[in-house]
Amino acid sequence: MSTLTRALVAGLVTLGLLAGLAWIFRVEIMLKGIEIASDRRTQVGPTQELTWETGSDPKGRAPGERPPNVVLILADDLGWNDLTFGGGGVAGGTVPTPNIDSIAAEGANFTWGYAGNGTCAPSRAALMSGRYGTRFGFEFTPTPPGMPALTMRIAKRMRSELGLRAESVSLIDTPQWSKAEIEALADQAVDTIQKRFAQYPLWGFKYAQTLRMLPFWESVMERAGIDLSFVVAARNPLSVARSRTKLDPLRGLQEKTDLEWLVNVVPYFRRMAEHRFVVVEYDLLMEDPRTQLARMAEQLSIPMDAVAQRNVEAFASEFLKPGMRHTRFTDDDLQSDPRLNPLARDAFHWLRRLATDEVAADDRDLWRDWTRIEAQLNASAPLLRHVDYLESQLRRDHGGRLQRLTAKLFGR
């Protein structure tokens, strides 16, 4: 092999390795690119000394007779216990805050406050406008492109390592949870949780496939020293299908929705019940949110102090809107709909009975029937794998035409 050929091969191999690394770290590279582009567009000038003038009073009053000026200082991500006088300070007081402490010592320290939103930008918009963000379309913190992908990276990579798509209905074989790739993801998740959430006594996350990935999250939380509790949000399967149709006509088909729901809930529900949990029914929450939230707090042993009570009231009176619920189905609808999967109907029946406290979590009839539901779903494993295979072929062969074809055939 000539020197030129060897150099060409080495160059191609190097480019391949660089391309592979760029793909693995694509989110980080994209965010760094956004940061660099933002810095270039926004020129920051040098620090300038400012001379503040006293100014004159329109009414000619002396300085001591004028109303006081109020300066509002907003500190991003500053917790009450980050201040020395409030909770000991950051890192056990190793980062003292004497200047801020003096403001509290020499002035007024307000120990109860209310924010218009739980994140920075919307809460500041509320302060500036005097309105709730939901009133003028400022409900969420703006994030650069790629940020949502970053927060979901672990979950998506886990699905990829398991050979699943978001809409897959194949059952997950137990040995797959011991794969080296899954263990590596668990290490990353533990590290993230310990860095970002360990200091909070109570925190949570919402992910539709949490139960389906329960063995992974149990391992992560145990290694992170986190005590697990679960809120299971149950909604009528007929309503679920109607809502999903608006996002994806194929996944919104009643038959497909039921299969996805079953594989997400049934396999590990028994295992989840070994932890503290509460089931909440969507329609009941919409009808009487205060009662349902109080019930959740009681069953999860969450203290309902004055702050929690105010948050419940704000959630019930300001956040929830009647328009959030587009459909409502009855028991007769569940029994009579010919397209509803009988296993989905039976499983939802038990979840709703748990949500209304008709049965306790240790009810023998519940678990006896749940064993039947589990067995029938497990017996369908080959069929479920075949459904995934057929869908992958359809998406590969037809791409975007598949959704349009489904909508045309089924009128959705």
C-alpha positions, 0 to 999 in steps of 0.5 A: 500500500502506497504512502498516499493510500495509507494517508487517505485511509487514515484520513477517512477513518479519522473523519468517521471517528469524528463523525461518530463522536459528533453524533453521540454528542450532537445535543451538547454540540448544538447547544454550544453552537447556540451559545457561540452564535448568541454571543456573536449576535449580542455584543457586550460592551465594556463596564462603564461607571455610571453617575446617578443623579438625585433628580428633582421632586415635581412637588418641590419636597425635600428628600426627607419628605418624599415617598421612598424609592423601592429597588426590586432585586431578582436573583435567579435560582436563589433558594431561601436556604442558599442565604446564610441567615435563612438556612445556613447557606450554600454548602453548609455555610462555606459561601456566606452572604453577609451583604444580603444578610444585612438587608434582612437584618436592617430592614424587613424579612418577608418569610412568606411569598407567592410566585406567579409561576414555578420557573424564572422567566414566567414569574418575572413576566408576572412581576412586570405585567401584574398578570398570570402567564396564562392570561397573555401566553407566557406560561413556560420558560423559553429554551433554546432549540435542543433543550427539550431533547437534552432533558429526554435524552436518557429516556430516548437512549434507553428505548433505543438500547431496548430496541423500542420506539415510542409507539412500540408494543413489544413486551420487554424481556427481563434480561434486557434490563441487565445489559451493559448499555442500560447499566451505563445509562443508569450511572448517568441518571444517578449522577444527574439526580444526585447533582440536581435533585438530591438537595430537595426533600420532595421532587418528582418527574412526569413521564408517560412510560415510567411504569414500563421502564420501572426496573430501570428507575427502581435501580436508579433511585435505589442507588441514588438513595431516593425513596420512591412514590408513585402517582398513577394518572388513570383516564378512560381509554376511550378519552385517551384514544380521542386525544391521541388522534389529534397528535397521530391518527395511527396511534390514536386508533382505539386498538393501538391506543389500548395496546400501548396503554396495556404494555405501559401499565400492566407488566410492572403495576404489581411491582410498583404497588410494593412502593407507596402509590396513589391512583388518580382518575382524570375525570374526578380530578377535573371535577373536584381538584381540591378533594383529589389533591388532598387525597393524594397528599394524604395517601403519599404522606405529604404535609398540607401546610399553608403553602401547599393549601395555597398552591392547591387553590391556585391549581384548582382555580387558575390552572385547570380550565374546563376546556382541558377535558374534551370528552367524557365517557360513561361505564355504558360506553366502556361496555358497549364500544366494540373496538375497546380491548377487553383487557384495557377495559378490565384493567382500567376498571380496577384502576378507577376502583382504586382511584375512588377508594372502592378497593384497597391496594391489598384487595385479593380480588384485585390481584387475582384478576390482575394475574389473569390480565397479566397472563393474557397480555403475556400470551399475546407477546408474539402478536405484539412483536408482530405488530411492531414489525408490521408498523416498522415496515409501513413507516419505512415503506410509506413514511408520512403517507401512512398517517394520511392513509390511516386518517382517510380509512378510519375517519380520524 
